Amino acid sequence: MASRDFSPIRQFLQRGRRDILTAHLGARREICALHGQERDPEYEEAAQA
């Protein structure tokens, strides 16, 4: 049986995983920032004006 080199597939999958994690973390930061704005009294006053 010939040995197979799966390193290109492994690299491709790891790159995809890294991209997904990066996007997830960015979305999480954005959501947290939006939640922080909701609790900020100055933001509330500006939103009502």
C-alpha positions, 0 to 999 in steps of 0.5 A, a space after each residue: 500500500 502506498 503511503 499518502 501525503 495528507 499535509 496539503 489537505 491538513 493545511 487547507 483544513 487548518 487554514 479554513 478553521 483559522 479563518 472561521 475562528 477569526 471571523 467568529 472572534 471578530 463578530 463576538 467583539 462586535 456584539 460585545 461592543 454593541 451590548 456595551 453601547 446599549 448600557 452606556 447612558 450617553 449612548 442612550 441619550 444620543 439615541 433618544 435625541 
